[in-house]
Amino acid sequence: MSRTPQGQRASLDKQPHEVAAMFDGVAERYDLTNTVISLGQDRSWRRSTRAALGLRPGERVLDVGAGTGVSTRELAQSGAYAVGADLSLGMLHAGKRARPEVPLLAGDALRLPFADASFDAVTISFALRNVNDTDAALRELARVTRPGGRLVVCEFSTPVNPAFRTVYLSYLMRSLPVVARAVSSNPEAYVYLAESVRAWPTQAALAGRIAAAGWGRVAWRNLTGGVVALHRGIRE
């Protein structure tokens, strides 16, 4: 774990205890910070994730890396039963205070506390990037999903326009930490955010890894010019 007077951040080897501690440190102002640094786009990304899952009333959906449960609450608006799981107890406690009606529990994406084929759909938003074994996490998501069930991965990605990509990467590495200092309880964590986004696979590369983990009919759609991508798959 890197430590500075301003806080702490996980290193890019993504050890679970480091990631959990880092998110514990940003929990209290996490939702506000995300809205500010995304220029309000986080709300539309959550709506797009819900729409891509195609949830129906009575279905069960698991939201992995749910944090404070704001994404889980969005999923529940479909009428499905939505439960969130996260590695960070600090995030879960903040979520319980802010959204006591949302079912949230502690859970590691690599060892989910659910039986096989428990859910009709699963999703993970802006958290797959923080797991130290992406492929194992995708297999674990497949394990808890019934055959024919759906996956949606919402994650930062690679802008498709070269000029926009240059501007965006400059924002990540220069401006984002400055903005985070103004609103976050642990701005150092957002340096890790910028570094992890730059190290993340392209849309096509991630699609290949999802398919290799047991998901069929894999496709993706770019949001905000590729700043975020929604990857979808069907449990085979």
C-alpha positions as a Markdown table, in Angstrom:
| # | Residue | x | y | z |
|---|---|---|---|---|
| 1 | Met | 0.0 | 0.0 | 0.0 |
| 2 | Ser | 1.3 | 3.5 | -0.9 |
| 3 | Arg | 0.8 | 6.0 | 1.9 |
| 4 | Thr | 1.0 | 9.8 | 1.8 |
| 5 | Pro | -0.2 | 12.5 | 4.2 |
| 6 | Gln | -3.3 | 12.8 | 2.0 |
| 7 | Gly | -4.3 | 9.1 | 2.2 |
| 8 | Gln | -3.6 | 5.8 | 0.7 |
| 9 | Arg | -4.2 | 4.0 | -2.6 |
| 10 | Ala | -3.9 | 0.4 | -3.9 |
| 11 | Ser | -1.0 | -0.5 | -6.1 |
| 12 | Leu | -1.7 | -2.0 | -9.5 |
| 13 | Asp | -1.1 | -5.5 | -8.3 |
| 14 | Lys | -4.6 | -5.1 | -6.7 |
| 15 | Gln | -4.2 | -7.1 | -3.5 |
| 16 | Pro | -7.7 | -7.4 | -2.0 |
| 17 | His | -6.8 | -5.9 | 1.4 |
| 18 | Glu | -5.2 | -2.9 | -0.2 |
| 19 | Val | -8.2 | -2.3 | -2.5 |
| 20 | Ala | -10.6 | -2.7 | 0.5 |
| 21 | Ala | -8.6 | -0.3 | 2.6 |
| 22 | Met | -8.5 | 2.3 | -0.2 |
| 23 | Phe | -12.2 | 2.2 | -0.7 |
| 24 | Asp | -12.8 | 2.3 | 3.1 |
| 25 | Gly | -10.9 | 5.6 | 3.0 |
| 26 | Val | -13.2 | 7.2 | 0.3 |
| 27 | Ala | -16.5 | 5.8 | 1.4 |
| 28 | Glu | -18.1 | 8.8 | 3.0 |
| 29 | Arg | -17.9 | 11.0 | 0.0 |
| 30 | Tyr | -17.6 | 8.4 | -2.7 |
| 31 | Asp | -20.9 | 9.0 | -4.5 |
| 32 | Leu | -20.4 | 12.8 | -4.6 |
| 33 | Thr | -16.9 | 12.5 | -5.8 |
| 34 | Asn | -17.9 | 10.1 | -8.6 |
| 35 | Thr | -20.6 | 12.5 | -9.8 |
| 36 | Val | -18.2 | 15.5 | -9.8 |
| 37 | Ile | -15.3 | 13.8 | -11.6 |
| 38 | Ser | -17.6 | 12.2 | -14.2 |
| 39 | Leu | -19.3 | 15.6 | -14.8 |
| 40 | Gly | -22.7 | 14.0 | -13.9 |
| 41 | Gln | -22.4 | 11.1 | -16.4 |
| 42 | Asp | -22.4 | 8.5 | -13.7 |
| 43 | Arg | -26.2 | 8.7 | -13.5 |
| 44 | Ser | -26.7 | 7.9 | -17.1 |
| 45 | Trp | -24.1 | 5.1 | -17.0 |
| 46 | Arg | -26.2 | 3.4 | -14.2 |
| 47 | Arg | -29.4 | 3.8 | -16.2 |
| 48 | Ser | -27.7 | 2.3 | -19.3 |
| 49 | Thr | -26.5 | -0.7 | -17.3 |
| 50 | Arg | -30.0 | -1.4 | -16.0 |
| 51 | Ala | -31.4 | -1.1 | -19.5 |
| 52 | Ala | -28.7 | -3.4 | -20.9 |
| 53 | Leu | -29.5 | -6.2 | -18.4 |
| 54 | Gly | -33.2 | -6.3 | -19.5 |
| 55 | Leu | -34.4 | -7.0 | -16.0 |
| 56 | Arg | -38.0 | -8.1 | -15.4 |
| 57 | Pro | -40.1 | -8.0 | -12.2 |
| 58 | Gly | -39.4 | -11.0 | -10.1 |
| 59 | Glu | -36.0 | -11.8 | -11.4 |
| 60 | Arg | -32.9 | -11.9 | -9.1 |
| 61 | Val | -29.9 | -9.7 | -10.0 |
| 62 | Leu | -26.5 | -9.5 | -8.3 |
| 63 | Asp | -24.6 | -6.3 | -8.3 |
| 64 | Val | -20.9 | -7.1 | -7.6 |
| 65 | Gly | -18.7 | -4.2 | -6.4 |
| 66 | Ala | -21.8 | -2.4 | -5.4 |
| 67 | Gly | -20.0 | 0.0 | -3.0 |
| 68 | Thr | -22.6 | 2.1 | -1.3 |
| 69 | Gly | -25.5 | 0.6 | -3.2 |
| 70 | Val | -26.4 | 3.4 | -5.5 |
| 71 | Ser | -26.1 | 1.1 | -8.5 |
| 72 | Thr | -28.1 | -1.6 | -6.7 |
| 73 | Arg | -30.9 | 0.8 | -6.0 |
| 74 | Glu | -30.9 | 1.7 | -9.7 |
| 75 | Leu | -31.3 | -1.9 | -10.7 |
| 76 | Ala | -34.2 | -2.4 | -8.3 |
| 77 | Gln | -36.2 | 0.2 | -10.2 |
| 78 | Ser | -36.8 | -2.5 | -12.8 |
| 79 | Gly | -38.9 | -4.5 | -10.3 |
| 80 | Ala | -36.2 | -7.2 | -10.0 |
| 81 | Tyr | -34.9 | -8.2 | -6.6 |
| 82 | Ala | -31.4 | -6.6 | -6.5 |
| 83 | Val | -28.7 | -7.5 | -4.0 |
| 84 | Gly | -25.3 | -5.8 | -3.8 |
| 85 | Ala | -22.0 | -7.3 | -2.7 |
| 86 | Asp | -18.7 | -5.5 | -2.0 |
| 87 | Leu | -15.3 | -6.2 | -0.5 |
| 88 | Ser | -15.1 | -2.8 | 1.4 |
| 89 | Leu | -16.9 | -2.8 | 4.8 |
| 90 | Gly | -16.5 | 1.0 | 4.9 |
| 91 | Met | -18.4 | 1.3 | 1.6 |
| 92 | Leu | -21.1 | -1.1 | 2.9 |
| 93 | His | -21.5 | 0.8 | 6.1 |
| 94 | Ala | -21.9 | 4.1 | 4.3 |
| 95 | Gly | -24.4 | 2.5 | 2.0 |
| 96 | Lys | -26.4 | 1.0 | 4.9 |
| 97 | Arg | -26.7 | 4.5 | 6.4 |
| 98 | Ala | -27.7 | 6.2 | 3.1 |
| 99 | Arg | -29.9 | 3.4 | 1.7 |
| 100 | Pro | -31.1 | 1.1 | 4.5 |
| 101 | Glu | -33.7 | -0.4 | 2.1 |
| 102 | Val | -31.0 | -1.8 | -0.3 |
| 103 | Pro | -29.8 | -5.4 | 0.5 |
| 104 | Leu | -26.0 | -5.1 | 0.8 |
| 105 | Leu | -23.5 | -7.7 | 2.0 |
| 106 | Ala | -19.8 | -8.4 | 2.2 |
| 107 | Gly | -18.5 | -10.4 | -0.7 |
| 108 | Asp | -15.3 | -11.0 | -2.7 |
| 109 | Ala | -15.7 | -11.2 | -6.4 |
| 110 | Leu | -13.4 | -14.2 | -6.5 |
| 111 | Arg | -15.4 | -16.1 | -3.8 |
| 112 | Leu | -19.0 | -15.0 | -3.9 |
| 113 | Pro | -21.2 | -16.2 | -1.0 |
| 114 | Phe | -23.9 | -17.7 | -3.2 |
| 115 | Ala | -24.8 | -21.1 | -4.6 |
| 116 | Asp | -24.4 | -22.0 | -8.2 |
| 117 | Ala | -27.1 | -20.6 | -10.6 |
| 118 | Ser | -28.6 | -18.3 | -7.9 |
| 119 | Phe | -29.2 | -15.3 | -10.2 |
| 120 | Asp | -31.0 | -14.5 | -13.4 |
| 121 | Ala | -28.5 | -11.7 | -14.1 |
| 122 | Val | -25.2 | -10.3 | -12.7 |
| 123 | Thr | -23.4 | -7.1 | -13.2 |
| 124 | Ile | -20.2 | -5.4 | -12.1 |
| 125 | Ser | -19.7 | -1.7 | -12.5 |
| 126 | Phe | -16.3 | 0.0 | -12.2 |
| 127 | Ala | -15.0 | -2.8 | -10.0 |
| 128 | Leu | -13.8 | -5.6 | -12.3 |
| 129 | Arg | -10.7 | -3.4 | -12.9 |
| 130 | Asn | -9.9 | -3.6 | -9.2 |
| 131 | Val | -9.9 | -7.4 | -8.9 |
| 132 | Asn | -6.5 | -9.0 | -9.0 |
| 133 | Asp | -7.7 | -11.9 | -11.2 |
| 134 | Thr | -10.1 | -10.7 | -13.9 |
| 135 | Asp | -10.6 | -14.0 | -15.5 |
| 136 | Ala | -11.3 | -15.8 | -12.3 |
| 137 | Ala | -13.8 | -13.1 | -11.4 |
| 138 | Leu | -15.6 | -13.6 | -14.7 |
| 139 | Arg | -15.8 | -17.3 | -14.1 |
| 140 | Glu | -17.2 | -16.7 | -10.6 |
| 141 | Leu | -19.8 | -14.4 | -12.0 |
| 142 | Ala | -20.8 | -17.2 | -14.4 |
| 143 | Arg | -20.9 | -19.8 | -11.6 |
| 144 | Val | -23.6 | -17.9 | -9.7 |
| 145 | Thr | -25.7 | -17.2 | -12.9 |
| 146 | Arg | -28.3 | -19.6 | -14.2 |
| 147 | Pro | -27.8 | -21.0 | -17.8 |
| 148 | Gly | -29.2 | -18.4 | -20.1 |
| 149 | Gly | -28.7 | -15.6 | -17.6 |
| 150 | Arg | -27.2 | -12.3 | -18.4 |
| 151 | Leu | -24.0 | -10.4 | -17.6 |
| 152 | Val | -23.3 | -6.7 | -18.0 |
| 153 | Val | -19.9 | -5.3 | -17.2 |
| 154 | Cys | -19.8 | -1.5 | -17.0 |
| 155 | Glu | -16.2 | -0.3 | -16.9 |
| 156 | Phe | -14.0 | 2.5 | -17.9 |
| 157 | Ser | -12.5 | 1.9 | -21.4 |
| 158 | Thr | -10.7 | 3.4 | -24.3 |
| 159 | Pro | -12.1 | 6.4 | -26.2 |
| 160 | Val | -12.4 | 5.6 | -29.9 |
| 161 | Asn | -11.6 | 9.0 | -31.3 |
| 162 | Pro | -7.8 | 9.6 | -31.2 |
| 163 | Ala | -8.1 | 13.3 | -30.4 |
| 164 | Phe | -10.6 | 12.8 | -27.7 |
| 165 | Arg | -8.6 | 9.9 | -26.3 |
| 166 | Thr | -5.6 | 12.3 | -25.9 |
| 167 | Val | -7.7 | 14.9 | -24.1 |
| 168 | Tyr | -9.3 | 12.2 | -21.9 |
| 169 | Leu | -6.0 | 10.6 | -20.8 |
| 170 | Ser | -4.6 | 14.1 | -20.0 |
| 171 | Tyr | -7.6 | 14.7 | -17.8 |
| 172 | Leu | -7.1 | 11.4 | -16.1 |
| 173 | Met | -3.5 | 12.0 | -15.2 |
| 174 | Arg | -3.5 | 15.7 | -14.6 |
| 175 | Ser | -6.9 | 17.1 | -13.8 |
| 176 | Leu | -8.7 | 14.3 | -12.1 |
| 177 | Pro | -6.4 | 14.2 | -9.0 |
| 178 | Val | -6.8 | 18.0 | -8.7 |
| 179 | Val | -10.6 | 17.7 | -8.8 |
| 180 | Ala | -10.5 | 14.8 | -6.4 |
| 181 | Arg | -8.6 | 17.0 | -3.9 |
| 182 | Ala | -11.5 | 19.4 | -3.8 |
| 183 | Val | -14.2 | 16.8 | -3.0 |
| 184 | Ser | -12.8 | 13.5 | -2.0 |
| 185 | Ser | -11.9 | 12.3 | 1.5 |
| 186 | Asn | -8.9 | 10.5 | 0.1 |
| 187 | Pro | -7.7 | 12.1 | -3.2 |
| 188 | Glu | -4.7 | 9.8 | -3.4 |
| 189 | Ala | -7.0 | 7.0 | -4.2 |
| 190 | Tyr | -7.9 | 8.8 | -7.5 |
| 191 | Val | -4.3 | 8.6 | -8.6 |
| 192 | Tyr | -4.8 | 4.9 | -8.5 |
| 193 | Leu | -8.0 | 5.3 | -10.5 |
| 194 | Ala | -6.3 | 7.1 | -13.3 |
| 195 | Glu | -3.4 | 4.6 | -13.4 |
| 196 | Ser | -5.8 | 1.6 | -13.4 |
| 197 | Val | -7.9 | 3.0 | -16.2 |
| 198 | Arg | -4.8 | 3.5 | -18.4 |
| 199 | Ala | -3.7 | -0.1 | -17.7 |
| 200 | Trp | -7.1 | -1.7 | -18.5 |
| 201 | Pro | -7.7 | -3.7 | -21.7 |
| 202 | Thr | -9.4 | -2.3 | -24.8 |
| 203 | Gln | -13.0 | -3.1 | -25.5 |
| 204 | Ala | -12.1 | -6.0 | -27.9 |
| 205 | Ala | -9.6 | -7.5 | -25.5 |
| 206 | Leu | -12.0 | -7.5 | -22.6 |
| 207 | Ala | -14.7 | -9.1 | -24.8 |
| 208 | Gly | -12.3 | -12.0 | -25.6 |
| 209 | Arg | -11.7 | -12.5 | -21.9 |
| 210 | Ile | -15.4 | -12.5 | -21.1 |
| 211 | Ala | -16.0 | -15.1 | -23.8 |
| 212 | Ala | -13.2 | -17.3 | -22.5 |
| 213 | Ala | -14.7 | -17.3 | -19.1 |
| 214 | Gly | -17.9 | -19.1 | -20.2 |
| 215 | Trp | -20.1 | -16.3 | -21.6 |
| 216 | Gly | -21.6 | -16.5 | -25.0 |
| 217 | Arg | -22.9 | -13.9 | -27.5 |
| 218 | Val | -20.5 | -11.3 | -26.1 |
| 219 | Ala | -20.9 | -7.8 | -27.4 |
| 220 | Trp | -20.1 | -4.3 | -26.2 |
| 221 | Arg | -21.5 | -0.8 | -26.6 |
| 222 | Asn | -19.5 | 2.4 | -26.0 |
| 223 | Leu | -20.8 | 5.2 | -23.8 |
| 224 | Thr | -19.6 | 8.7 | -23.7 |
| 225 | Gly | -17.3 | 8.1 | -26.7 |
| 226 | Gly | -15.7 | 5.0 | -25.2 |
| 227 | Val | -14.9 | 6.6 | -21.8 |
| 228 | Val | -17.1 | 3.7 | -20.6 |
| 229 | Ala | -18.1 | 0.5 | -22.3 |
| 230 | Leu | -20.9 | -1.9 | -21.5 |
| 231 | His | -20.0 | -5.5 | -22.2 |
| 232 | Arg | -22.8 | -8.0 | -22.4 |
| 233 | Gly | -22.8 | -11.8 | -22.4 |
| 234 | Ile | -25.2 | -14.8 | -21.9 |
| 235 | Arg | -24.4 | -17.7 | -19.5 |
| 236 | Glu | -23.8 | -20.8 | -21.7 |
